[in-house]
């Protein structure tokens, strides 16, 4: 295992047995234990039975498709999920993000890119665990950065891991327009491609969830501006 790496457990839910074997072989030297399941029903069961560090979930699965697996999983678990989609299916990618995926990767893909995206998700989580940070407050909205929970007037909001990261970044930039590139680099830890709408989907989802407490304004051609409810009156 390379220096600095920690053992991680990954659940790969995909009916492509050749891909599953390739992923097990590729990740073994990094100390990552990859368990594979070939259908959606068994994948959901395994995801709920064991505390995996991350789940790689294909969209096209027998028995239960990836979207249904993710919807059911998100009712009981916040484990990070990367969805695998066909390269030309943009609607599938957006649907996956809407269902609660942390990221997506079009097929075919290079194992090195999957590894990079997995590490990016874990770095974000480790960053939050390592620091004891005072909660962020904006009007009736409160973000407990350490616990990674958001509440409005004491009511817990159902936010994904990526939505928490976006909200934290915006709440730490009051009164400032944050560019899409800056937000993507910090939260997704990657550069956005010209037709990559993943950040926009996350923002849209977050905007709806905090609508009665705060607003995320789109500044055309620039980025986003966060304002609390008391600033909207």
mmCIF file of the C-alpha atoms, coordinates in Angstrom:
data_MODEL
# 
_entry.id   MODEL 
# 
loop_
_atom_site.group_PDB 
_atom_site.id 
_atom_site.type_symbol 
_atom_site.label_atom_id 
_atom_site.label_alt_id 
_atom_site.label_comp_id 
_atom_site.label_asym_id 
_atom_site.label_entity_id 
_atom_site.label_seq_id 
_atom_site.pdbx_PDB_ins_code 
_atom_site.Cartn_x 
_atom_site.Cartn_y 
_atom_site.Cartn_z 
_atom_site.occupancy 
_atom_site.B_iso_or_equiv 
_atom_site.pdbx_formal_charge 
_atom_site.auth_seq_id 
_atom_site.auth_comp_id 
_atom_site.auth_asym_id 
_atom_site.auth_atom_id 
_atom_site.pdbx_PDB_model_num 
ATOM 1   C CA . UNK A 1 1   ? 0.000   0.000  0.000   1.00 0.00 ? 1   UNK A CA 1 
ATOM 2   C CA . UNK A 1 2   ? 1.433   3.421  -0.935  1.00 0.00 ? 2   UNK A CA 1 
ATOM 3   C CA . UNK A 1 3   ? 2.523   5.687  1.926   1.00 0.00 ? 3   UNK A CA 1 
ATOM 4   C CA . UNK A 1 4   ? -0.292  7.780  3.350   1.00 0.00 ? 4   UNK A CA 1 
ATOM 5   C CA . UNK A 1 5   ? -3.022  5.488  2.057   1.00 0.00 ? 5   UNK A CA 1 
ATOM 6   C CA . UNK A 1 6   ? -5.565  4.014  4.465   1.00 0.00 ? 6   UNK A CA 1 
ATOM 7   C CA . UNK A 1 7   ? -7.451  0.792  3.992   1.00 0.00 ? 7   UNK A CA 1 
ATOM 8   C CA . UNK A 1 8   ? -10.830 1.425  2.403   1.00 0.00 ? 8   UNK A CA 1 
ATOM 9   C CA . UNK A 1 9   ? -13.759 -0.825 1.634   1.00 0.00 ? 9   UNK A CA 1 
ATOM 10  C CA . UNK A 1 10  ? -15.588 -0.273 -1.645  1.00 0.00 ? 10  UNK A CA 1 
ATOM 11  C CA . UNK A 1 11  ? -18.767 -1.910 -2.898  1.00 0.00 ? 11  UNK A CA 1 
ATOM 12  C CA . UNK A 1 12  ? -18.989 -2.168 -6.685  1.00 0.00 ? 12  UNK A CA 1 
ATOM 13  C CA . UNK A 1 13  ? -22.503 -2.893 -7.964  1.00 0.00 ? 13  UNK A CA 1 
ATOM 14  C CA . UNK A 1 14  ? -22.194 -3.801 -11.645 1.00 0.00 ? 14  UNK A CA 1 
ATOM 15  C CA . UNK A 1 15  ? -23.238 -6.807 -13.749 1.00 0.00 ? 15  UNK A CA 1 
ATOM 16  C CA . UNK A 1 16  ? -20.086 -6.611 -15.873 1.00 0.00 ? 16  UNK A CA 1 
ATOM 17  C CA . UNK A 1 17  ? -18.014 -9.375 -14.298 1.00 0.00 ? 17  UNK A CA 1 
ATOM 18  C CA . UNK A 1 18  ? -14.911 -8.480 -16.321 1.00 0.00 ? 18  UNK A CA 1 
ATOM 19  C CA . UNK A 1 19  ? -15.057 -4.888 -15.072 1.00 0.00 ? 19  UNK A CA 1 
ATOM 20  C CA . UNK A 1 20  ? -15.489 -6.069 -11.482 1.00 0.00 ? 20  UNK A CA 1 
ATOM 21  C CA . UNK A 1 21  ? -12.417 -8.298 -11.710 1.00 0.00 ? 21  UNK A CA 1 
ATOM 22  C CA . UNK A 1 22  ? -10.412 -5.491 -13.305 1.00 0.00 ? 22  UNK A CA 1 
ATOM 23  C CA . UNK A 1 23  ? -11.380 -3.093 -10.499 1.00 0.00 ? 23  UNK A CA 1 
ATOM 24  C CA . UNK A 1 24  ? -10.445 -5.614 -7.792  1.00 0.00 ? 24  UNK A CA 1 
ATOM 25  C CA . UNK A 1 25  ? -7.017  -6.109 -9.366  1.00 0.00 ? 25  UNK A CA 1 
ATOM 26  C CA . UNK A 1 26  ? -6.431  -2.402 -9.928  1.00 0.00 ? 26  UNK A CA 1 
ATOM 27  C CA . UNK A 1 27  ? -7.346  -1.288 -6.404  1.00 0.00 ? 27  UNK A CA 1 
ATOM 28  C CA . UNK A 1 28  ? -5.645  -4.127 -4.502  1.00 0.00 ? 28  UNK A CA 1 
ATOM 29  C CA . UNK A 1 29  ? -2.161  -2.464 -4.453  1.00 0.00 ? 29  UNK A CA 1 
ATOM 30  C CA . UNK A 1 30  ? -3.733  0.634  -2.888  1.00 0.00 ? 30  UNK A CA 1 
ATOM 31  C CA . UNK A 1 31  ? -5.091  -1.400 0.009   1.00 0.00 ? 31  UNK A CA 1 
ATOM 32  C CA . UNK A 1 32  ? -8.692  -0.966 -1.094  1.00 0.00 ? 32  UNK A CA 1 
ATOM 33  C CA . UNK A 1 33  ? -10.911 -3.985 -0.613  1.00 0.00 ? 33  UNK A CA 1 
ATOM 34  C CA . UNK A 1 34  ? -13.397 -4.077 -3.497  1.00 0.00 ? 34  UNK A CA 1 
ATOM 35  C CA . UNK A 1 35  ? -16.436 -6.305 -3.106  1.00 0.00 ? 35  UNK A CA 1 
ATOM 36  C CA . UNK A 1 36  ? -18.630 -6.741 -6.166  1.00 0.00 ? 36  UNK A CA 1 
ATOM 37  C CA . UNK A 1 37  ? -22.305 -7.567 -6.526  1.00 0.00 ? 37  UNK A CA 1 
ATOM 38  C CA . UNK A 1 38  ? -23.959 -8.150 -9.896  1.00 0.00 ? 38  UNK A CA 1 
ATOM 39  C CA . UNK A 1 39  ? -27.587 -7.063 -9.370  1.00 0.00 ? 39  UNK A CA 1 
ATOM 40  C CA . UNK A 1 40  ? -29.388 -4.156 -7.757  1.00 0.00 ? 40  UNK A CA 1 
ATOM 41  C CA . UNK A 1 41  ? -31.307 -6.047 -5.092  1.00 0.00 ? 41  UNK A CA 1 
ATOM 42  C CA . UNK A 1 42  ? -28.222 -7.772 -3.702  1.00 0.00 ? 42  UNK A CA 1 
ATOM 43  C CA . UNK A 1 43  ? -26.271 -4.522 -4.016  1.00 0.00 ? 43  UNK A CA 1 
ATOM 44  C CA . UNK A 1 44  ? -28.800 -2.645 -1.880  1.00 0.00 ? 44  UNK A CA 1 
ATOM 45  C CA . UNK A 1 45  ? -28.788 -5.411 0.704   1.00 0.00 ? 45  UNK A CA 1 
ATOM 46  C CA . UNK A 1 46  ? -24.980 -5.433 0.970   1.00 0.00 ? 46  UNK A CA 1 
ATOM 47  C CA . UNK A 1 47  ? -24.820 -1.640 1.138   1.00 0.00 ? 47  UNK A CA 1 
ATOM 48  C CA . UNK A 1 48  ? -27.169 -1.654 4.123   1.00 0.00 ? 48  UNK A CA 1 
ATOM 49  C CA . UNK A 1 49  ? -25.525 -4.639 5.835   1.00 0.00 ? 49  UNK A CA 1 
ATOM 50  C CA . UNK A 1 50  ? -21.927 -3.407 5.919   1.00 0.00 ? 50  UNK A CA 1 
ATOM 51  C CA . UNK A 1 51  ? -20.297 0.009  6.543   1.00 0.00 ? 51  UNK A CA 1 
ATOM 52  C CA . UNK A 1 52  ? -18.561 0.536  3.193   1.00 0.00 ? 52  UNK A CA 1 
ATOM 53  C CA . UNK A 1 53  ? -16.415 3.651  2.710   1.00 0.00 ? 53  UNK A CA 1 
ATOM 54  C CA . UNK A 1 54  ? -17.823 4.206  -0.786  1.00 0.00 ? 54  UNK A CA 1 
ATOM 55  C CA . UNK A 1 55  ? -20.173 2.600  -3.300  1.00 0.00 ? 55  UNK A CA 1 
ATOM 56  C CA . UNK A 1 56  ? -19.668 2.534  -7.060  1.00 0.00 ? 56  UNK A CA 1 
ATOM 57  C CA . UNK A 1 57  ? -23.094 1.973  -8.584  1.00 0.00 ? 57  UNK A CA 1 
ATOM 58  C CA . UNK A 1 58  ? -23.942 1.237  -12.207 1.00 0.00 ? 58  UNK A CA 1 
ATOM 59  C CA . UNK A 1 59  ? -27.191 2.627  -13.624 1.00 0.00 ? 59  UNK A CA 1 
ATOM 60  C CA . UNK A 1 60  ? -28.106 -0.382 -15.769 1.00 0.00 ? 60  UNK A CA 1 
ATOM 61  C CA . UNK A 1 61  ? -28.595 -3.301 -13.372 1.00 0.00 ? 61  UNK A CA 1 
ATOM 62  C CA . UNK A 1 62  ? -30.806 -6.411 -13.345 1.00 0.00 ? 62  UNK A CA 1 
ATOM 63  C CA . UNK A 1 63  ? -33.633 -6.753 -10.785 1.00 0.00 ? 63  UNK A CA 1 
ATOM 64  C CA . UNK A 1 64  ? -33.354 -3.166 -9.469  1.00 0.00 ? 64  UNK A CA 1 
ATOM 65  C CA . UNK A 1 65  ? -31.764 -0.410 -11.538 1.00 0.00 ? 65  UNK A CA 1 
ATOM 66  C CA . UNK A 1 66  ? -29.154 1.909  -10.064 1.00 0.00 ? 66  UNK A CA 1 
ATOM 67  C CA . UNK A 1 67  ? -31.566 4.801  -9.564  1.00 0.00 ? 67  UNK A CA 1 
ATOM 68  C CA . UNK A 1 68  ? -33.927 2.720  -7.426  1.00 0.00 ? 68  UNK A CA 1 
ATOM 69  C CA . UNK A 1 69  ? -31.020 1.290  -5.447  1.00 0.00 ? 69  UNK A CA 1 
ATOM 70  C CA . UNK A 1 70  ? -29.791 4.818  -4.737  1.00 0.00 ? 70  UNK A CA 1 
ATOM 71  C CA . UNK A 1 71  ? -33.244 6.109  -3.787  1.00 0.00 ? 71  UNK A CA 1 
ATOM 72  C CA . UNK A 1 72  ? -33.714 3.274  -1.306  1.00 0.00 ? 72  UNK A CA 1 
ATOM 73  C CA . UNK A 1 73  ? -30.171 3.621  0.013   1.00 0.00 ? 73  UNK A CA 1 
ATOM 74  C CA . UNK A 1 74  ? -30.511 7.355  0.649   1.00 0.00 ? 74  UNK A CA 1 
ATOM 75  C CA . UNK A 1 75  ? -33.463 6.729  2.960   1.00 0.00 ? 75  UNK A CA 1 
ATOM 76  C CA . UNK A 1 76  ? -31.119 5.011  5.409   1.00 0.00 ? 76  UNK A CA 1 
ATOM 77  C CA . UNK A 1 77  ? -27.515 5.850  4.536   1.00 0.00 ? 77  UNK A CA 1 
ATOM 78  C CA . UNK A 1 78  ? -25.307 8.800  3.601   1.00 0.00 ? 78  UNK A CA 1 
ATOM 79  C CA . UNK A 1 79  ? -22.446 6.622  2.286   1.00 0.00 ? 79  UNK A CA 1 
ATOM 80  C CA . UNK A 1 80  ? -20.704 8.319  -0.671  1.00 0.00 ? 80  UNK A CA 1 
ATOM 81  C CA . UNK A 1 81  ? -21.901 7.024  -4.046  1.00 0.00 ? 81  UNK A CA 1 
ATOM 82  C CA . UNK A 1 82  ? -20.330 7.368  -7.493  1.00 0.00 ? 82  UNK A CA 1 
ATOM 83  C CA . UNK A 1 83  ? -22.661 6.361  -10.310 1.00 0.00 ? 83  UNK A CA 1 
ATOM 84  C CA . UNK A 1 84  ? -21.503 4.790  -13.563 1.00 0.00 ? 84  UNK A CA 1 
ATOM 85  C CA . UNK A 1 85  ? -23.471 5.904  -16.617 1.00 0.00 ? 85  UNK A CA 1 
ATOM 86  C CA . UNK A 1 86  ? -23.302 5.387  -20.369 1.00 0.00 ? 86  UNK A CA 1 
ATOM 87  C CA . UNK A 1 87  ? -21.144 8.097  -21.920 1.00 0.00 ? 87  UNK A CA 1 
ATOM 88  C CA . UNK A 1 88  ? -23.967 9.572  -24.026 1.00 0.00 ? 88  UNK A CA 1 
ATOM 89  C CA . UNK A 1 89  ? -26.707 9.461  -21.367 1.00 0.00 ? 89  UNK A CA 1 
ATOM 90  C CA . UNK A 1 90  ? -26.639 12.967 -19.884 1.00 0.00 ? 90  UNK A CA 1 
ATOM 91  C CA . UNK A 1 91  ? -30.154 12.546 -18.493 1.00 0.00 ? 91  UNK A CA 1 
ATOM 92  C CA . UNK A 1 92  ? -28.991 9.512  -16.521 1.00 0.00 ? 92  UNK A CA 1 
ATOM 93  C CA . UNK A 1 93  ? -26.169 11.500 -14.969 1.00 0.00 ? 93  UNK A CA 1 
ATOM 94  C CA . UNK A 1 94  ? -28.513 14.284 -13.899 1.00 0.00 ? 94  UNK A CA 1 
ATOM 95  C CA . UNK A 1 95  ? -31.036 11.766 -12.575 1.00 0.00 ? 95  UNK A CA 1 
ATOM 96  C CA . UNK A 1 96  ? -28.299 10.114 -10.528 1.00 0.00 ? 96  UNK A CA 1 
ATOM 97  C CA . UNK A 1 97  ? -27.241 13.401 -8.964  1.00 0.00 ? 97  UNK A CA 1 
ATOM 98  C CA . UNK A 1 98  ? -30.861 14.241 -8.244  1.00 0.00 ? 98  UNK A CA 1 
ATOM 99  C CA . UNK A 1 99  ? -31.293 10.887 -6.514  1.00 0.00 ? 99  UNK A CA 1 
ATOM 100 C CA . UNK A 1 100 ? -28.385 11.664 -4.179  1.00 0.00 ? 100 UNK A CA 1 
ATOM 101 C CA . UNK A 1 101 ? -25.188 10.535 -5.913  1.00 0.00 ? 101 UNK A CA 1 
ATOM 102 C CA . UNK A 1 102 ? -22.007 12.373 -4.921  1.00 0.00 ? 102 UNK A CA 1 
ATOM 103 C CA . UNK A 1 103 ? -20.481 12.115 -8.392  1.00 0.00 ? 103 UNK A CA 1 
ATOM 104 C CA . UNK A 1 104 ? -20.819 10.242 -11.667 1.00 0.00 ? 104 UNK A CA 1 
ATOM 105 C CA . UNK A 1 105 ? -18.424 8.731  -14.168 1.00 0.00 ? 105 UNK A CA 1 
ATOM 106 C CA . UNK A 1 106 ? -19.334 7.935  -17.796 1.00 0.00 ? 106 UNK A CA 1 
ATOM 107 C CA . UNK A 1 107 ? -18.446 4.523  -19.223 1.00 0.00 ? 107 UNK A CA 1 
ATOM 108 C CA . UNK A 1 108 ? -15.989 3.563  -20.524 1.00 0.00 ? 108 UNK A CA 1 
ATOM 109 C CA . UNK A 1 109 ? -13.604 5.104  -17.993 1.00 0.00 ? 109 UNK A CA 1 
ATOM 110 C CA . UNK A 1 110 ? -9.996  4.814  -16.898 1.00 0.00 ? 110 UNK A CA 1 
ATOM 111 C CA . UNK A 1 111 ? -9.541  3.199  -13.459 1.00 0.00 ? 111 UNK A CA 1 
ATOM 112 C CA . UNK A 1 112 ? -7.173  6.060  -12.599 1.00 0.00 ? 112 UNK A CA 1 
ATOM 113 C CA . UNK A 1 113 ? -10.002 8.577  -13.014 1.00 0.00 ? 113 UNK A CA 1 
ATOM 114 C CA . UNK A 1 114 ? -12.298 6.569  -10.759 1.00 0.00 ? 114 UNK A CA 1 
ATOM 115 C CA . UNK A 1 115 ? -9.519  6.416  -8.170  1.00 0.00 ? 115 UNK A CA 1 
ATOM 116 C CA . UNK A 1 116 ? -9.044  10.194 -8.386  1.00 0.00 ? 116 UNK A CA 1 
ATOM 117 C CA . UNK A 1 117 ? -12.751 10.847 -7.868  1.00 0.00 ? 117 UNK A CA 1 
ATOM 118 C CA . UNK A 1 118 ? -12.922 8.440  -4.938  1.00 0.00 ? 118 UNK A CA 1 
ATOM 119 C CA . UNK A 1 119 ? -9.956  10.135 -3.289  1.00 0.00 ? 119 UNK A CA 1 
ATOM 120 C CA . UNK A 1 120 ? -11.515 13.558 -3.839  1.00 0.00 ? 120 UNK A CA 1 
ATOM 121 C CA . UNK A 1 121 ? -14.659 12.470 -1.995  1.00 0.00 ? 121 UNK A CA 1 
ATOM 122 C CA . UNK A 1 122 ? -12.631 11.007 0.869   1.00 0.00 ? 122 UNK A CA 1 
ATOM 123 C CA . UNK A 1 123 ? -10.449 14.117 1.136   1.00 0.00 ? 123 UNK A CA 1 
ATOM 124 C CA . UNK A 1 124 ? -13.533 16.263 1.585   1.00 0.00 ? 124 UNK A CA 1 
ATOM 125 C CA . UNK A 1 125 ? -14.819 13.955 4.317   1.00 0.00 ? 125 UNK A CA 1 
ATOM 126 C CA . UNK A 1 126 ? -11.431 13.773 6.081   1.00 0.00 ? 126 UNK A CA 1 
ATOM 127 C CA . UNK A 1 127 ? -11.121 17.542 6.025   1.00 0.00 ? 127 UNK A CA 1 
ATOM 128 C CA . UNK A 1 128 ? -14.379 17.863 7.904   1.00 0.00 ? 128 UNK A CA 1 
ATOM 129 C CA . UNK A 1 129 ? -13.499 15.179 10.466  1.00 0.00 ? 129 UNK A CA 1 
ATOM 130 C CA . UNK A 1 130 ? -10.101 16.665 11.283  1.00 0.00 ? 130 UNK A CA 1 
ATOM 131 C CA . UNK A 1 131 ? -11.303 20.103 12.301  1.00 0.00 ? 131 UNK A CA 1 
ATOM 132 C CA . UNK A 1 132 ? -13.529 21.234 15.127  1.00 0.00 ? 132 UNK A CA 1 
ATOM 133 C CA . UNK A 1 133 ? -15.360 24.146 13.577  1.00 0.00 ? 133 UNK A CA 1 
ATOM 134 C CA . UNK A 1 134 ? -18.013 26.470 14.935  1.00 0.00 ? 134 UNK A CA 1 
ATOM 135 C CA . UNK A 1 135 ? -21.427 26.078 13.274  1.00 0.00 ? 135 UNK A CA 1 
ATOM 136 C CA . UNK A 1 136 ? -22.241 28.524 10.482  1.00 0.00 ? 136 UNK A CA 1 
ATOM 137 C CA . UNK A 1 137 ? -25.448 30.523 10.923  1.00 0.00 ? 137 UNK A CA 1 
ATOM 138 C CA . UNK A 1 138 ? -27.373 32.591 8.375   1.00 0.00 ? 138 UNK A CA 1 
ATOM 139 C CA . UNK A 1 139 ? -30.819 33.661 9.503   1.00 0.00 ? 139 UNK A CA 1 
ATOM 140 C CA . UNK A 1 140 ? -32.790 30.550 10.498  1.00 0.00 ? 140 UNK A CA 1 
ATOM 141 C CA . UNK A 1 141 ? -30.304 28.311 8.680   1.00 0.00 ? 141 UNK A CA 1 
ATOM 142 C CA . UNK A 1 142 ? -27.593 26.606 10.745  1.00 0.00 ? 142 UNK A CA 1 
ATOM 143 C CA . UNK A 1 143 ? -24.842 24.404 9.364   1.00 0.00 ? 143 UNK A CA 1 
ATOM 144 C CA . UNK A 1 144 ? -22.965 22.198 11.827  1.00 0.00 ? 144 UNK A CA 1 
ATOM 145 C CA . UNK A 1 145 ? -19.790 21.662 9.814   1.00 0.00 ? 145 UNK A CA 1 
ATOM 146 C CA . UNK A 1 146 ? -18.326 19.092 12.200  1.00 0.00 ? 146 UNK A CA 1 
ATOM 147 C CA . UNK A 1 147 ? -21.480 16.952 12.333  1.00 0.00 ? 147 UNK A CA 1 
ATOM 148 C CA . UNK A 1 148 ? -22.212 17.723 8.669   1.00 0.00 ? 148 UNK A CA 1 
ATOM 149 C CA . UNK A 1 149 ? -25.855 18.505 9.312   1.00 0.00 ? 149 UNK A CA 1 
ATOM 150 C CA . UNK A 1 150 ? -27.983 21.513 8.366   1.00 0.00 ? 150 UNK A CA 1 
ATOM 151 C CA . UNK A 1 151 ? -31.083 22.688 10.219  1.00 0.00 ? 151 UNK A CA 1 
ATOM 152 C CA . UNK A 1 152 ? -33.708 25.375 9.765   1.00 0.00 ? 152 UNK A CA 1 
ATOM 153 C CA . UNK A 1 153 ? -35.340 26.497 13.005  1.00 0.00 ? 153 UNK A CA 1 
ATOM 154 C CA . UNK A 1 154 ? -34.167 23.220 14.550  1.00 0.00 ? 154 UNK A CA 1 
ATOM 155 C CA . UNK A 1 155 ? -35.574 21.052 11.745  1.00 0.00 ? 155 UNK A CA 1 
ATOM 156 C CA . UNK A 1 156 ? -32.955 18.873 10.063  1.00 0.00 ? 156 UNK A CA 1 
ATOM 157 C CA . UNK A 1 157 ? -32.654 19.294 6.301   1.00 0.00 ? 157 UNK A CA 1 
ATOM 158 C CA . UNK A 1 158 ? -31.976 16.234 4.156   1.00 0.00 ? 158 UNK A CA 1 
ATOM 159 C CA . UNK A 1 159 ? -28.787 17.220 2.313   1.00 0.00 ? 159 UNK A CA 1 
ATOM 160 C CA . UNK A 1 160 ? -26.296 15.034 0.491   1.00 0.00 ? 160 UNK A CA 1 
ATOM 161 C CA . UNK A 1 161 ? -22.581 15.171 1.241   1.00 0.00 ? 161 UNK A CA 1 
ATOM 162 C CA . UNK A 1 162 ? -21.893 17.343 -1.818  1.00 0.00 ? 162 UNK A CA 1 
ATOM 163 C CA . UNK A 1 163 ? -24.765 19.696 -0.947  1.00 0.00 ? 163 UNK A CA 1 
ATOM 164 C CA . UNK A 1 164 ? -23.295 20.136 2.542   1.00 0.00 ? 164 UNK A CA 1 
ATOM 165 C CA . UNK A 1 165 ? -19.926 21.029 1.002   1.00 0.00 ? 165 UNK A CA 1 
ATOM 166 C CA . UNK A 1 166 ? -21.504 23.538 -1.387  1.00 0.00 ? 166 UNK A CA 1 
ATOM 167 C CA . UNK A 1 167 ? -23.552 25.138 1.370   1.00 0.00 ? 167 UNK A CA 1 
ATOM 168 C CA . UNK A 1 168 ? -20.499 25.472 3.611   1.00 0.00 ? 168 UNK A CA 1 
ATOM 169 C CA . UNK A 1 169 ? -18.484 27.114 0.847   1.00 0.00 ? 169 UNK A CA 1 
ATOM 170 C CA . UNK A 1 170 ? -21.267 29.590 0.054   1.00 0.00 ? 170 UNK A CA 1 
ATOM 171 C CA . UNK A 1 171 ? -21.982 30.395 3.705   1.00 0.00 ? 171 UNK A CA 1 
ATOM 172 C CA . UNK A 1 172 ? -18.288 31.168 4.181   1.00 0.00 ? 172 UNK A CA 1 
ATOM 173 C CA . UNK A 1 173 ? -18.457 33.641 1.293   1.00 0.00 ? 173 UNK A CA 1 
ATOM 174 C CA . UNK A 1 174 ? -21.245 36.032 2.355   1.00 0.00 ? 174 UNK A CA 1 
ATOM 175 C CA . UNK A 1 175 ? -21.938 38.894 -0.032  1.00 0.00 ? 175 UNK A CA 1 
ATOM 176 C CA . UNK A 1 176 ? -19.473 37.568 -2.600  1.00 0.00 ? 176 UNK A CA 1 
ATOM 177 C CA . UNK A 1 177 ? -20.239 36.069 -5.989  1.00 0.00 ? 177 UNK A CA 1 
ATOM 178 C CA . UNK A 1 178 ? -18.538 32.665 -6.136  1.00 0.00 ? 178 UNK A CA 1 
ATOM 179 C CA . UNK A 1 179 ? -17.556 31.519 -9.609  1.00 0.00 ? 179 UNK A CA 1 
ATOM 180 C CA . UNK A 1 180 ? -18.567 28.094 -10.930 1.00 0.00 ? 180 UNK A CA 1 
ATOM 181 C CA . UNK A 1 181 ? -14.916 27.183 -11.494 1.00 0.00 ? 181 UNK A CA 1 
ATOM 182 C CA . UNK A 1 182 ? -13.964 28.162 -7.948  1.00 0.00 ? 182 UNK A CA 1 
ATOM 183 C CA . UNK A 1 183 ? -16.834 26.181 -6.454  1.00 0.00 ? 183 UNK A CA 1 
ATOM 184 C CA . UNK A 1 184 ? -16.125 23.123 -8.608  1.00 0.00 ? 184 UNK A CA 1 
ATOM 185 C CA . UNK A 1 185 ? -12.421 23.173 -7.756  1.00 0.00 ? 185 UNK A CA 1 
ATOM 186 C CA . UNK A 1 186 ? -13.107 23.394 -4.018  1.00 0.00 ? 186 UNK A CA 1 
ATOM 187 C CA . UNK A 1 187 ? -16.116 21.105 -3.687  1.00 0.00 ? 187 UNK A CA 1 
ATOM 188 C CA . UNK A 1 188 ? -15.784 18.616 -6.548  1.00 0.00 ? 188 UNK A CA 1 
ATOM 189 C CA . UNK A 1 189 ? -11.995 18.985 -6.609  1.00 0.00 ? 189 UNK A CA 1 
ATOM 190 C CA . UNK A 1 190 ? -11.907 18.844 -10.380 1.00 0.00 ? 190 UNK A CA 1 
ATOM 191 C CA . UNK A 1 191 ? -12.264 21.139 -13.366 1.00 0.00 ? 191 UNK A CA 1 
ATOM 192 C CA . UNK A 1 192 ? -15.641 21.369 -15.054 1.00 0.00 ? 192 UNK A CA 1 
ATOM 193 C CA . UNK A 1 193 ? -15.806 20.332 -18.692 1.00 0.00 ? 193 UNK A CA 1 
ATOM 194 C CA . UNK A 1 194 ? -17.822 22.556 -21.092 1.00 0.00 ? 194 UNK A CA 1 
ATOM 195 C CA . UNK A 1 195 ? -20.938 20.338 -20.970 1.00 0.00 ? 195 UNK A CA 1 
ATOM 196 C CA . UNK A 1 196 ? -20.581 19.172 -17.381 1.00 0.00 ? 196 UNK A CA 1 
ATOM 197 C CA . UNK A 1 197 ? -23.820 20.148 -15.595 1.00 0.00 ? 197 UNK A CA 1 
ATOM 198 C CA . UNK A 1 198 ? -23.151 18.274 -12.352 1.00 0.00 ? 198 UNK A CA 1 
ATOM 199 C CA . UNK A 1 199 ? -22.532 21.412 -10.295 1.00 0.00 ? 199 UNK A CA 1 
ATOM 200 C CA . UNK A 1 200 ? -25.684 23.062 -11.642 1.00 0.00 ? 200 UNK A CA 1 
ATOM 201 C CA . UNK A 1 201 ? -27.749 20.030 -10.650 1.00 0.00 ? 201 UNK A CA 1 
ATOM 202 C CA . UNK A 1 202 ? -26.334 20.038 -7.115  1.00 0.00 ? 202 UNK A CA 1 
ATOM 203 C CA . UNK A 1 203 ? -27.023 23.775 -6.812  1.00 0.00 ? 203 UNK A CA 1 
ATOM 204 C CA . UNK A 1 204 ? -30.586 23.358 -8.093  1.00 0.00 ? 204 UNK A CA 1 
ATOM 205 C CA . UNK A 1 205 ? -31.274 20.596 -5.587  1.00 0.00 ? 205 UNK A CA 1 
ATOM 206 C CA . UNK A 1 206 ? -29.759 22.563 -2.703  1.00 0.00 ? 206 UNK A CA 1 
ATOM 207 C CA . UNK A 1 207 ? -31.650 25.702 -3.685  1.00 0.00 ? 207 UNK A CA 1 
ATOM 208 C CA . UNK A 1 208 ? -34.981 23.902 -3.349  1.00 0.00 ? 208 UNK A CA 1 
ATOM 209 C CA . UNK A 1 209 ? -34.109 22.373 0.013   1.00 0.00 ? 209 UNK A CA 1 
ATOM 210 C CA . UNK A 1 210 ? -33.139 25.689 1.657   1.00 0.00 ? 210 UNK A CA 1 
ATOM 211 C CA . UNK A 1 211 ? -35.670 27.851 -0.212  1.00 0.00 ? 211 UNK A CA 1 
ATOM 212 C CA . UNK A 1 212 ? -37.533 29.042 2.890   1.00 0.00 ? 212 UNK A CA 1 
ATOM 213 C CA . UNK A 1 213 ? -34.318 29.858 4.765   1.00 0.00 ? 213 UNK A CA 1 
ATOM 214 C CA . UNK A 1 214 ? -31.932 31.286 2.178   1.00 0.00 ? 214 UNK A CA 1 
ATOM 215 C CA . UNK A 1 215 ? -31.409 31.896 -1.521  1.00 0.00 ? 215 UNK A CA 1 
ATOM 216 C CA . UNK A 1 216 ? -28.683 30.968 -3.959  1.00 0.00 ? 216 UNK A CA 1 
ATOM 217 C CA . UNK A 1 217 ? -28.794 33.531 -6.746  1.00 0.00 ? 217 UNK A CA 1 
ATOM 218 C CA . UNK A 1 218 ? -27.329 32.720 -10.153 1.00 0.00 ? 218 UNK A CA 1 
ATOM 219 C CA . UNK A 1 219 ? -25.204 35.531 -11.542 1.00 0.00 ? 219 UNK A CA 1 
ATOM 220 C CA . UNK A 1 220 ? -25.180 34.932 -15.270 1.00 0.00 ? 220 UNK A CA 1 
ATOM 221 C CA . UNK A 1 221 ? -21.753 34.281 -16.696 1.00 0.00 ? 221 UNK A CA 1 
ATOM 222 C CA . UNK A 1 222 ? -20.114 34.503 -13.267 1.00 0.00 ? 222 UNK A CA 1 
ATOM 223 C CA . UNK A 1 223 ? -21.407 32.152 -10.593 1.00 0.00 ? 223 UNK A CA 1 
ATOM 224 C CA . UNK A 1 224 ? -23.550 32.145 -7.452  1.00 0.00 ? 224 UNK A CA 1 
ATOM 225 C CA . UNK A 1 225 ? -24.404 34.486 -4.578  1.00 0.00 ? 225 UNK A CA 1 
ATOM 226 C CA . UNK A 1 226 ? -25.738 33.210 -1.236  1.00 0.00 ? 226 UNK A CA 1 
ATOM 227 C CA . UNK A 1 227 ? -28.123 35.337 0.823   1.00 0.00 ? 227 UNK A CA 1 
ATOM 228 C CA . UNK A 1 228 ? -30.007 34.491 4.026   1.00 0.00 ? 228 UNK A CA 1 
ATOM 229 C CA . UNK A 1 229 ? -33.764 35.008 4.395   1.00 0.00 ? 229 UNK A CA 1 
ATOM 230 C CA . UNK A 1 230 ? -33.361 38.110 6.534   1.00 0.00 ? 230 UNK A CA 1 
ATOM 231 C CA . UNK A 1 231 ? -31.389 39.684 3.686   1.00 0.00 ? 231 UNK A CA 1 
ATOM 232 C CA . UNK A 1 232 ? -34.210 38.921 1.237   1.00 0.00 ? 232 UNK A CA 1 
ATOM 233 C CA . UNK A 1 233 ? -36.882 40.888 3.041   1.00 0.00 ? 233 UNK A CA 1 
# 
